[in-house]
Amino acid sequence: MIRLLPSTNAQTIKVLPRVSTAQTGLSLKITEDGTNKSETLTGLSSTVSGNFIDLNCTFSILSDNSIYNYEIFSGSTLLFRDKAYCTDSYLSNSVYTINDSKYTESDSGDSSQQYIMV
């Protein structure tokens, strides 16, 4: 998962795709989780940076504290798929979770009746 800024300024995405050569004519589709609001960027060019490729992207749909799925294509061939977390506040010693405060653990009841859910 990468971190994006909720901005309309250009941002660089570093990825380790299936094909690690510089390419032109790439497209990137980004979709917000929950709302399915999406945007497709076309005509992107990549540059090689070590084992990674860099893509310069300018998004218009990013909102703070949202999760996105994104896919990078060369024509109809999928090169890379990942998730992105969009936030403008980032502390390197903080722990970010997708489901913060969504689950409250209960310690009541019979202790022999405990289940582990994976």
Secondary structure, 3 states (H helix, E strand, C coil): CEEECCCCCCEEEEECCCCCCCCCCEEEEEEECCCCCEEEEEEECEEEECCEEEEEECCCCCCCCEEEEEEEEECCEEEEEEEEEECCCCCCCCCCCCCCCCCCCCCCCCCCCCCCCC
